[in-house]
Amino acid sequence: MIVGSILGVAFLALHKTRPPATSTSPTLATAPIRTPQTIAVLPLQNIGNETDIDFLRFALADEIAAVLTYNRGLDVRPTGVTMKFTGAEVDPQQIGRELRVAHVVTGHYIRQGSRLLVTLQAVDVESDKVVWQSATITAPTSDLITLQGSLKNQVRTGLLPTVGANKEYLETSITPTNQQAYDLYLRSTAVPHDEKPNREAIAMLERAIKMDATYAPAWQALGIRYYWNFQYSNGGEIDFEKSNSSYEQALSLDPNRVFAAGQLITNRVERGELAKAYQEARTLVKQRPDSAQAHFTMGYLSRYAGFLDDVTTECDTALRLDPGNYFFRSCAWAFMYTGNTQRAWQYLSLDAGSEWANWATPSILLREGKISQARDAAKKMSSQPRFNRPLMEAAVGLRSQQELDRISIEVANTQSEKGDPETFYQVGSILAFAGKEDAAVRMLRMAIEGNYCAYNSLMNDPLLIKLHAAPEYKRLLDAARSCQEPILALRASSEN
């Protein structure tokens, strides 16, 4: 998924309710099992079981993966995928086959007195043999910057040549300069992204960048944390803008951060800046054709631009490059809108058990016509305002008609024009299903006016069937087609 550090995704994988993700689509199942230049880093084992340094299981694995990602010839599975493989009984060969990689890196650490000792090894998945083992890496427990430097040196001089990937390394001078800031940053990687702990991580990272404003990974991590606080908590527009500025700062310090670049583009998409986002996404894919993040970003742009066939291609490419990466979960919406619920389930399963998955589940069930099951699923939705649980409950009959009338009017009249236009579409589709035609049309029009060019969705979404006979329906289609025209023009010019 990522060229450059994957720390922005790593901590998001630590959601406390996420089980292992094993589903793949029929298309993806035919992908090659492995290629020689693929590798995954598993969480390290804390063999002393000391709770105050347990966060290093994830943080050190992420640092190792970050070093590996700076080699353009090596495809590194993001730690967002590997974080679930914890425990002393992990089988590197089995995990390697599941992740479709050639090599798996494992390791352990222990504190002896005031020093930390770390040992790493790489396993060839095909032969199940250890092909590389590091010397014992040691540094004072209070000096994690020195430890990072030693890890980087061992990976550069030992691991990369062993796996045949010691060329095309992107040199970077991005190193932490403040011990306390770096410790806060590493600790933040182990914090879940649920609402309360996410705010705690923001506080850690804000302190870290005040102490060391030159460390790009911390800015990138802060960018995604701000975004989550905006999207799923009460951060509001201020945190959305902070997310953008954090990504921009990360890229100014380290232009090779594809994750930050991709997230900055998707933020632009959500604010309706489709033409600019399209050009940036196209450039990103051209520069990083083997980056899953780049392809996911193009798929995200294509979903908002209304080119759902392109979404299928880009999402499947992203998931083939990074199997099991839960960050690609939102691809499920495109398949919902076309009625391809089987594929929607496959993408939702990447984040099964999370609040996000509990929110999306009733929407898939409604599109399958499974009203009773949707009713049960609605009861499991988070009450966080972003998820509009009262509307879903009213739509599936868990609330009275009078409440449905009230909620429909309230929802349609309280949406901020600066909101994510796809949210307007999602609300509009539920209102359409519930038979609230006027409110549904209002929300769908707001979505299109926000540059959510939902032409194909309007044509195919099972929840919008009741609207097809509405007088406003054709006008919505015309507006959605007009919304697509600037991107169609850019696509045409790029093909000439």
Secondary structure, 3 states (H helix, E strand, C coil): CCCCCCHHHHHHHHCCCCCCCCCCCHHHHCCCCCCCCEEEECCCEECCCCHHHCCHHHHHHHHHHHHHCCECCCEECCHHHHCCCCCCCCCHHHHHHHHCCCEEEEEEEEEECCEEEEEEEEEECCCCEEEEECCCEEEECCCHHHHHHHHHHHHHHHHHHHCCCCCCECCCCCCCCCHHHHHHHHHHCCCCCCHHHHHHHHHHHHHHHHHCCCCHHHHHHHHHHHHHHHHHCCCHHHHHHHHHHHHHHHHHHCCCCHHHHHHHHHHHHHCCCHHHHHHHHHHHHHHCCCCHHHHHHHHHHHHHHCCHHHHHHHHHHHHHHCCCCHHHHHHHHHHHHCCCHHHHHHHHHHHCCCHHHHHHHHHHHHHCCCHHHHHHHHCCCCCCHHHCHHHHHHHCCCCCHHHHHHHHHHHHHHCCCCCCHHHHHHHHHHHHHCCCHHHHHHHHHHHHHCCCCCHHHHHHCHHHHHHCCCCCHHHHHHHHHHHHHHHHHHHHHHHC
